[in-house]
Amino acid sequence: MKVKQDQYIYPPRPDKAIPRDQTEILGQMGWLAQLKYNDTRCLIKLLPNGESELWNRHGEQIRSYTCPDWLHDQIKTLRDKLGLAKNEYHLLDGGLLDQKHRAIKDSLVIWDILVRDGEHLLGSNYLDRYNSIQAPKDIPWYWSHGENTHRFGTSYTPNIFIPELYPAIAWPQLWDLIHTVNKPFENIAGPLLEGLVFKNPLGTLDMGFTEKNNADWIMRSRVTTGRHTF
């Protein structure tokens, strides 16, 4: 379905959380997991004039963060690496890693592509869309703290990356990573890794014209904080 660049599309958003000890059923169903970063949900509009805009999940352009010119340049590089036409409108679903946690600044994670060449990708499954925005080369995107370095995804540019998809056999190791990364910030900041996001790779994209949408193929499990238990 063709859409215009001024027609806001809300990003897919899970409305259910599941305790860690109940996630095994998702693995049995073939669902995959990604790290859940402590980010600000961010839609990246790639406009036909070659420019880009950052929007939040409430249908508002992000005003509380000023994207530096060098990061805009990296977004242009991202567009080129993904082979997205410069004279067309595209919409990427991502997250801004800057305002929620002091440990990462001026970085973007890319979750999904919702519009390509002005076409809302309705009916496409998540795995196909994810594969279509894979980084051209498997270059790890690392986060470092002190002497410790951890792989958070695959790099497009120094400050833009895509999270990896993990089958159920890897989930215990991911929870260990989450604990290790968060431990230095206990009692002084919230978690940098909030848990895992689970996705049905064959879940198909539905309309995103209301804030709650596409929740049937996404679920999350979070670490315990003052706001939630899972």
Backbone hydrogen bonds, N-H to C=O, Kabsch-Sander energy under -0.5 kcal/mol:
donor,donor_aa,acceptor,acceptor_aa,energy
3,V,118,G,-2.5
7,Q,4,K,-1.8
8,Y,6,D,-0.8
10,Y,208,G,-4.0
13,R,213,N,-2.2
18,I,220,R,-2.5
22,Q,19,P,-2.0
23,T,20,R,-1.6
25,I,22,Q,-0.6
26,L,23,T,-1.0
27,G,23,T,-1.3
28,Q,24,E,-2.1
29,M,25,I,-1.2
30,G,27,G,-1.5
31,W,26,L,-2.5
32,L,199,K,-2.7
33,A,166,Y,-2.4
34,Q,197,V,-2.4
36,K,195,G,-2.7
37,Y,35,L,-0.7
38,N,192,L,-2.1
39,D,37,Y,-1.8
40,T,96,L,-2.3
41,R,39,D,-0.6
42,C,94,G,-2.8
43,L,55,W,-3.2
44,I,92,L,-2.9
45,K,43,L,-0.7
45,K,53,E,-2.8
46,L,44,I,-0.6
46,L,90,H,-2.8
47,L,45,K,-0.7
47,L,51,E,-2.5
50,G,47,L,-2.2
53,E,45,K,-1.7
55,W,43,L,-2.6
56,N,60,E,-3.2
59,G,56,N,-1.1
62,I,54,L,-2.5
67,C,65,Y,-0.7
71,L,68,P,-0.8
72,H,68,P,-2.0
73,D,69,D,-2.2
74,Q,70,W,-1.4
75,I,71,L,-2.0
76,K,72,H,-1.9
77,T,73,D,-1.9
78,L,74,Q,-2.6
79,R,75,I,-2.4
80,D,76,K,-2.0
81,K,77,T,-2.6
82,L,78,L,-2.0
83,G,80,D,-1.2
84,L,79,R,-2.3
88,E,85,A,-1.1
90,H,46,L,-2.1
91,L,115,V,-2.2
92,L,44,I,-2.4
93,D,112,D,-2.7
94,G,42,C,-2.3
94,G,92,L,-0.6
95,G,109,V,-2.3
96,L,40,T,-3.2
97,L,95,G,-0.6
97,L,107,S,-3.0
98,D,96,L,-1.0
104,I,101,H,-1.0
107,S,97,L,-1.3
108,L,159,N,-2.7
109,V,95,G,-2.4
110,I,161,F,-2.4
111,W,93,D,-2.9
111,W,109,V,-0.6
112,D,93,D,-1.9
114,L,91,L,-2.7
115,V,91,L,-1.5
116,R,119,E,-2.1
118,G,89,Y,-2.8
119,E,116,R,-1.9
120,H,1,M,-3.5
120,H,118,G,-0.6
121,L,114,L,-2.5
122,L,120,H,-2.4
123,G,205,L,-2.8
124,S,121,L,-1.5
126,Y,203,G,-1.8
127,L,201,P,-2.6
129,R,125,N,-1.9
130,Y,126,Y,-3.1
131,N,127,L,-2.7
132,S,128,D,-1.6
133,I,129,R,-0.7
133,I,130,Y,-1.2
134,Q,131,N,-1.2
139,I,137,K,-2.2
141,W,153,G,-2.8
142,Y,140,P,-0.6
143,W,150,H,-2.9
145,H,148,N,-2.9
148,N,145,H,-2.2
150,H,143,W,-3.0
152,F,141,W,-2.7
152,F,150,H,-0.6
153,G,141,W,-1.0
154,T,162,I,-2.8
155,S,139,I,-4.0
156,Y,160,I,-2.7
157,T,160,I,-1.9
160,I,157,T,-0.9
161,F,108,L,-2.2
162,I,154,T,-2.6
166,Y,33,A,-2.4
170,A,167,P,-1.9
171,W,168,A,-1.4
174,L,170,A,-1.7
175,W,171,W,-2.2
176,D,172,P,-1.8
177,L,173,Q,-2.2
178,I,174,L,-2.6
179,H,175,W,-2.3
180,T,176,D,-2.4
181,V,177,L,-2.9
182,N,178,I,-2.2
183,K,179,H,-1.7
185,F,182,N,-1.8
186,E,183,K,-1.6
188,I,185,F,-1.8
189,A,185,F,-2.1
194,E,36,K,-2.7
194,E,192,L,-0.6
195,G,36,K,-0.9
196,L,221,S,-2.6
197,V,34,Q,-2.8
198,F,219,M,-3.8
199,K,32,L,-3.0
200,N,217,W,-2.1
203,G,200,N,-2.2
205,L,124,S,-2.5
213,N,211,E,-0.7
217,W,214,N,-1.0
218,I,215,A,-0.7
219,M,198,F,-2.3
220,R,16,K,-1.4
221,S,196,L,-2.5
222,R,230,F,-2.7
223,V,194,E,-2.3
225,T,228,H,-3.0
